[in-house]
Amino acid sequence: MPYLTDHFQEKEFECSCKCKAGSISLDLVKKLEKVRIKYNKSIQINSGIRCIVFNRSIGSKETSSHVPRNGKPSLAADLHCDTMLMRKELLPLLLDEFDRIGIHKQFIHVDIDMNKPLGVFIY
C-alpha cells in the first residue's frame, strides 16, 4: 500500500468494512503528519473513511465528516488515545493544526470540515 506521507499509509484510513469507499483528504493527512513529527511517536488511526452503511452500523450521525460525499474525500479521522497521558501529549499538538477536535475516552476525533462548528467537543 502506498504512503500518503512519510508516516501514514493509505490503508490506515480505509473504511473498516473494507468496501473501498471514497478517499481521505490529503490536507487532513498532511496536518496529521505535522502532528506525528512533533509527537515523535506513532499515531494509530482508529477510523478514517466510512461508507454510509458502516457509519450507520456504528450509530454515527448521518452528517459525519468521516463519510465522503459528492465525490469529495472524507474530512475526518479518529486517533487512538485511551490514556490521560496520551491526551496531555497529543492535545496541544493537535490544537496547533486543527480547529475542530472531539475528545472521547478511547480516541480523539479531528476533522477539517468547514461546514461544522469550530472548537473542541466532548463525546
C-alpha positions in Angstrom: 0.0 0.0 0.0 1.3 3.4 -0.8 2.2 6.0 1.7 0.4 9.3 1.7 3.0 11.0 3.8 6.2 9.8 5.5 4.3 8.1 8.3 0.8 7.4 7.1 -0.3 4.8 4.7 -3.5 4.9 2.6 -4.7 1.6 4.1 -4.8 3.2 7.6 -7.7 5.4 6.6 -9.8 2.8 4.7 -13.3 2.1 5.7 -13.4 -0.6 8.4 -15.9 -2.7 6.3 -13.2 -2.9 3.6 -15.6 -1.5 0.9 -13.0 0.9 -0.6 -15.5 3.8 -0.3 -14.0 7.1 -1.3 -10.7 8.7 -0.3 -9.2 10.6 2.6 -8.4 14.3 2.4 -4.7 14.8 1.7 -5.0 18.1 3.6 -6.1 16.2 6.7 -3.3 13.7 6.4 -0.7 16.4 5.9 -1.9 18.0 9.2 -1.7 14.7 10.9 1.8 14.2 9.6 2.9 17.5 11.2 1.5 16.3 14.5 3.2 13.0 14.1 6.6 14.6 13.5 6.2 16.8 16.6 4.8 13.9 18.7 7.7 11.7 17.7 5.7 8.6 18.4 3.4 6.6 16.1 -0.3 7.5 15.9 -2.8 4.8 15.3 -5.8 5.7 13.2 -9.0 4.1 14.6 -11.3 5.4 11.9 -10.9 7.4 8.7 -13.1 6.9 5.7 -16.6 5.4 6.5 -19.1 4.4 3.9 -22.7 5.4 4.9 -23.6 1.8 5.7 -20.7 1.3 8.1 -21.3 4.8 9.6 -24.9 3.9 10.3 -23.9 0.5 11.8 -21.8 2.1 14.5 -24.6 4.7 15.3 -22.7 7.7 14.0 -24.6 10.7 12.7 -25.7 10.9 9.0 -23.7 14.2 8.8 -20.4 12.6 9.9 -17.3 14.2 8.4 -15.9 10.6 8.0 -18.3 9.9 5.1 -17.1 11.0 1.7 -19.9 12.9 -0.2 -20.5 14.0 -3.7 -17.1 12.8 -4.9 -15.3 14.7 -2.2 -13.0 13.0 0.3 -13.5 12.1 3.9 -12.5 15.0 6.1 -12.1 13.2 9.5 -10.0 10.8 11.4 -10.2 9.2 14.9 -6.9 8.8 16.6 -6.3 6.0 19.2 -5.9 7.8 22.5 -7.0 6.0 25.7 -4.9 7.4 28.5 -4.7 10.8 30.2 -1.0 11.0 29.4 -1.6 10.4 25.7 -4.3 13.2 25.7 -2.0 15.5 27.6 0.8 15.0 25.0 -1.4 15.0 21.8 -3.9 17.7 22.5 -1.6 20.7 22.3 -0.1 19.4 19.1 -3.5 18.7 17.6 -4.7 22.2 18.6 -1.8 23.7 16.7 -3.1 22.1 13.5 -6.9 21.5 13.8 -9.8 23.9 14.5 -12.2 21.1 15.2 -11.4 18.3 17.8 -13.6 15.8 19.6 -12.5 14.1 22.8 -13.6 10.6 23.7 -12.2 8.3 26.4 -10.8 6.0 23.7 -10.0 8.3 20.8 -9.5 11.9 19.7 -11.5 13.0 16.6 -10.1 15.6 14.2 -11.6 17.0 11.1 -11.2 19.8 8.6 -14.9 20.1 7.8 -15.5 23.9 7.5 -19.3 23.3 7.4 -19.2 22.3 11.1 -18.8 24.5 14.2 -15.2 25.0 15.2 -13.9 24.2 18.6 -13.4 21.3 21.0 -16.3 19.0 21.8 -16.7 16.0 24.2 -18.4 12.7 23.3 
